[in-house]
């Protein structure tokens, strides 16, 4: 069946390729003389047990319904080059597979229970020349696992994904699918699904990720530990960044992310001087000057797609000025209040309110906004300089669980196993005439990754100093 499916899809050649065809003799030659590379004795991936438990929870939530979760397809960057592939979070969370085009299908076995099948691309075909002629063939982009190998790795029956759309078209009964990743899958299910039901599936998968299991916590800690080392790398080369630009900082951190992880979890924010007042500054093409601050917001993503999300604001020359220290210490005090509010049974929003109260009080104290503090908070006047919320859930997405229902997330209650960022900030824009001139162009954010525990919380990123004095000592030690 796989061979038939492959034969139906002609191998695409470059329009202006240097070879215009393949002789019969060469085609025959390429079919033989290759050693068997099938991998034997493979063990299941480390999180196989957790993945099975997640699928069981999903099955229990939607009894009697067919569930379809695609990985997604390659996306063109330019002409015939593609962006690096990153699997959909929903698919990776349930399968552990990170390859393109995969589809997980849970077939109902009656009123309760499902049988899961993982549809994947098999190894590229040798009979029709796909393995050396196709741009996604084995000799061009590397060897894929065979379906037998994949079954051993993921603990699931595997089938050729080129048959999945026909199977889905023939399917009867209620179906739900995760949308937005695979147009072919969606077309095959067009008359069987509804947007409302599909959104309910995606929302439930988002809510499943609110509480992390032990494997996930370990991956998050691994991501954070690599991120700490990446920040240390940056501090050691700030002199080179001053001689070039913010790009040197971005490249330095990226090296750590690629050596120890899969990638960066999001575009690194390497914002020096007034760029630190732009929340998502990712152009990273500005100068790095002594006497100014560097706001570095970056995270390493592990090979299982869990990411850290950490921010430190550093004096580029190693010492805060008096005003920089005053602003930094205010943000640090706000973060301390926010972290203290993270504990099981607390309202999710408690940490945000605690941090904002401190910042509002500081703004009143400095004469930048008219008090009292309760008035400032009621009217949200502090937001001119604090701008963003104080944190978010963290996991396989940097802003994880984003489509969970509000009542289970922002209006919910913290539980052990939840992981969130606490990241207050103050940002005085360079053109803000409502503040004294010396404030303008200063931006400060401090962000840590906090795990809710049974008796409080644990700062996963505690390996990086936070207080102004500790930051200065740490920088001096690294640069000595």
N, C-alpha and C positions, 0 to 999 in steps of 0.2 A: 504493500500500500504506500509506503514511504517513497519507494522508487517511482511509482506512478505519479505521485504528487509532485515529486521533484521534476520529472520529465515534462509536466504540464507547464512549467515555468522556464522559458528559454533564458539562457545565460546572457546577461546584458554585457555588451562590449563597449568600450569607449569609442565614441564617434570618430575621433582622430587618433586612434591607437596606431602604433607603428606596425603591428601585425594585422592583416586584413582577414585572416582565416587560419584554419588548422587542418593540416593534411591528415588523411586517414592513417598514415603510418605513425605520425606523432601522437594522434589520439590513442591508438592502440598501445604505443610505447608507454604512455603516461598511466595506463590502467594497471600495470603490473610492475613487480620489482620493488614493492614497498613492504617493509617489515611490519608485522602486526604490533600496534601500539596500544591495544586494549589494556586498561589498567585493572589489575586484579587485587583483591584483598583490601578494597577501600572500606573505610569506617564511616559511619554516619557523621555529619557535621556536628560541632560541639553543642549547638542549641536544638538538636533534633527533638528532644523530649519536650522542650518548651513550645516548639512549633506545633507539635501534635496536640498539646493541651489548648493552644489558641484556636486551632481549627475545631476542636471539640466544643469550645465555648461558642464559636460562631455557628456551628451546626445546631446547638441547642436553642439559639436565639431565633433561628429561621427554619423551623421544622417543615418538611414537605416542600421546600422551595429549592430550585436550582440556583446556585450562587456562582458567579463568574467574576474572577479577579485577574485582570491582565497585568503584565509587567510593563508594557509599553514597547515602542519601536524606536529605532534609530531616527534621529532628526538631522536633517541636512544643515550643515554650517555654511557651506558655499560649494555650488556645483556638485562635485562628487566626493566631497569630504563631509564627515559627520561630526557632530558634537560627541564627546565622551558619553557613553550611555550610563544612566543611573536609573535603576529600576524604580517603579512606583513603590511608595512606602507600604501600601496595603499588601501588595504582592510579596515583597521581601519579608514583611512581618509575619506572613503566614507560611512561607515556603523556605526561606533562607537562600533561594536561588537569586542571582543578581544578573542574569543574562537577558538580552533583548528578546522580544517576541513571545516570551513564555505566557501561558495562561493557566491559572488554577481553576478547575471546575469541580464544585461539590455537587454531586448528583444525589437527590433525596432517595432514601431506601425505603420509603413508606411515610407513615405519619411522623416518625422520629428517625433521626440519624441520617448520615450522608456517607457516600463513598467518594473520596477525593482522588482526582487524577491530575497529574502535572503534565501539561502539554508543552513540549520543548522542541527546538530545532535539533534534530539528530546530527551526527557528524556529517560533514559535507560529502556529497556523493562522488565516488570515483568513476563510476561507469559513464556518467554523462560529462565528466570533466569539471564539474562544479568546483572541486577542491583546489584547482589551479587556474581556472578561467574566470570564475566569478569574483567580483570585488570583495565579497564577504566570505570567500572560500578559505579553506584551511591554510593554504600557502600564502595568503595575503594578510589575514588578520589573526591567525593562530588556531590551534586545535580546539574544537568543542568537545565536551563530554559526550560519550555515547549514551543512548537512553538507558542501557543496562547500568552504566556507571552512575548516572543520575539517580536511578532508583535506589542504589546503595547509599548514595550521599544524603538524599533527602527523605528516605524512608517512605516513598510514595510510588504508586504505579505511574509510569511515564509513557507518553504516547507522542507521536509526531504532530507538532503543532500545525502543520500544513493541512491536517484533517479536521481541525477544531471548528472552523466556521461551518462546514457542512454538517457536523454533528449538532451544532447549536441551531442551525436553521431547522433541523428535523425535530428539535426538542419540543415537548409539549408540557403543559402545566406552568405554574407560576415561576418566573425567573427574576432575579435581581443581578445587576452588574455594576461594577465600579467603572464609572465613565471618565473620559478625558485622556485615555492613554492609548487606545487601540481602535482606530476607525473601522477596521475590518470586523472586529468582534462586535462593535456597536451596530454596524450595518446588518450583521447576521441576526441580531436580536431586536431589530427595529420595531417589529410588530408584537413583541413579547414583553417589553418592559415599559415602565413609566418613570418619569423623572423623579416623582415623589418617592416611589419605592426604592429607587436606586440611591437617592440621597439618604434615605433611612439606613441603608446598608453601609454607606460610606461613613455616616455619622456614628454608627455603632462601632465600626472598626477604629475610628478616631477615639472613642471613649474607652475602648479596650486598652489603648496605649497610655491612658492616664496614670495607671499604676504599673510600675516596672517590676518585672520578676528579677531574680538574682542574677541571671545571665545578663540582662539589660543593664543592671546597675554596674556589673563588672566592666561591660563595654564602655559605659559612660565614664567610669573612672579611668579606664585606659585612654580614652580620648582626651580627658582633662590632663592626665599626666604627660602625654605627648605635647599638649598645648603649653603646659608650663615650660617644658624644654624649649619650645618654639619661642616663647617670650624671652627666655634667657639668651637664645641665639640672637634675637634682635638687639637686646641691650649691648651685647658684645660688639656689634657692628655699627652702632649709631654714628661713629666718626665717619664711616664710609657712606652712610646715608646722607650725612651733612655735605659730603663732597658730590653727591649725585642727586637723589630725590627720594620721595616716599616709595618709589618703585623698589628701591633696594630693600626696604623693610618688608614690602609685600613678597618679594622673591625669597628673602631669607626665611620667612615663616613658611612659605610654600614648600621650600626644600624639606623642612622638618615634616610637614604634612604628608608629602609624597614618600618619604623614606620610611616613616613609621606608620602611616595610615593609608587610606584610599585616596584622600584628597582633602582640601579644606571643606568644612561643612557649609560654608557660604562665602561670598566674596569678602576678603579681608578688608577691614576699614583701617587704613594707616594714615590717620589724619593729623598732620602737624600744623601748629600755629592756629590761625583762624579757621582752617578746615575742620578742626575739632568741633566746631559749632554746627556742622552739617551732619545730621544724624547718621545717614548712610553714605558717607563719602567713600566711594570706591574707585574713583578715577586714579587716585594715588599717584599723581603726577606733579605734586607741588614740592617746594623746597622744605628742607629740614634745617631749622636754624637754632643755634645755641641761644638759650634764654627763653625759648618758647616751650610749649608742652606738646607731647605726642600722645594722642588718644589712639590706642591700638585695641581693636575689637576683632578677635580672630578665634577660630576653633579648628582643631584637627578632627576629621571624620575617620572612624575606624573602617576596617574592611567589611564590617557588617552594617555599616551606614549609620552608626550612632555618632553624634557630634557633640563636641564641647562648644561652649559659647562664653567667652571670658573677655573682660575689658579691663585694662589698666591705663591710667593717664600718668605719663612719665615726664619729668623734667629732662629735656634733651641734654642739657649739660650736667645733669646729675643732682642739681639743687633747686628746690622751689624758691621763687621769690616770695616776699611776705604776702602779697595779694594772692598769688597762685596757691600758697599754702592755706590761706584763709578759706578760699573757695573749695579747695580740695578737702580740707578737714570738715567742712559743712556737708559735703557729699558723703564722706566717710561716716559721719555721725548718722546721716539719714540711712545709709546702708546697714549700719549696725542695728538701728531700730527696726528696719525691714526684716533682717535675718532673724532677729529675736522673735518676731511675730510668726515665723514659719514653724508650725508644730501640728501634730495630729489633732483634729477636732476644731482647729481654727478655721474661720472663713477664708477662702482663697484670697479675697481682696484685703484682708487685714494687713498684710505686709506692704501693700501699695499705700494704704491710708497712713500707716505708721511713718513711712519714709517721706511722703508728701507733707505731713505735718511738720517734720523737722525742717524741710526745705522752705516751707512757707514762713516758719518762724525766723529763719535766717534772713530771708528777704525783707521781712518787716524790720528786723534788728538793723539791717544795713541801710534802711531808709529807702529801699527801692520800690516798695509797695506799701500803701497805707493799711494798717491793721484795723482791728485786732485779727489774730490768726484765724479765728473761726469765720470771720467775714471773708478773708482771702480764700479759704478752702471752699466755702459755700458757693462763691462766685467763680472759683477756678482761676483766680487771677495769677497764681503762681505758675500756671501753665505757659505763660509767655516765655519763661526761662527754664522750665522743666520739660516741657514739650510732650514727652512720651509716658506711657505706663511704666511701672516700676519693674516689670518682669513678665515672664511667659513660661509655659511648659516647655520642656526640653526632651529630646529623644532622637528618633530617626529623622525628624525634621527639626531644624533649628527653632522654628515656632511650631512645636509638635501639637497634635490633637486639635488642630485649628478648626475643624468642622464639628467638633463635639457640641452638643446642646449647651446653651448658656447656663442652664440650671445645673449641669454637671461640671462645668468648668468655671467660668468667671464668677458665677453666683453659687458655686459649690463649696464643699468642705474638704480640707486637706486630709489625706490619708497616708499612712506609711507606704513608701514605695514611689510616691510622686516625686518628680524632679523638676525644679523650676529655677529660673534665673532671678536674682535680685540685683537690679541695676539702675539706681537713681542717677540723675545727672543734672547739671546746671550748664546752660549754654547762653552766653552773652554774645549776640551777633555783632559783627564788626561795624554794622551800620545802625545799631540800636542807640538812638539818642536819648532814651529814657534812663540810661545808666551812665555813671561817670565814665569818662573816656578810658581810664586805665582798666576798666572791666572788659571793654569791647575786644572781641576776638579770642576770649578765653572760653574753652569748653572742657568740662570735666565729667567723666562717667567712670564708675567703678562697678564691675559686674562679676558675680560669682555664681557657680552652679551648686544649688542647694538641694540635698536629698532629705525628704521627710522621713524620719525614723520613728520607732515606737515611742521614744521618750523625748523627742524634740526634732533636731535636724543635724545633718552633717554637711560641712562645706567641702565638697569634692575638690574644689580648687584652692584649698588652704595652703597649698605649696607655693603660692605666689603671695608676697607680702601685700598688705593693704594700707596700713597707716602711712602718713607722709614720712615720718622718720624711718620706718622700716623700709619703705621704698628707696629712700636715699641710701641707706646702709647697704641694701641688696644690690643696687646699681653700682655703688663704689666697689663692692667686693667682686662683682662680675667683671669690672673694667680694670681692676688692678693687675 
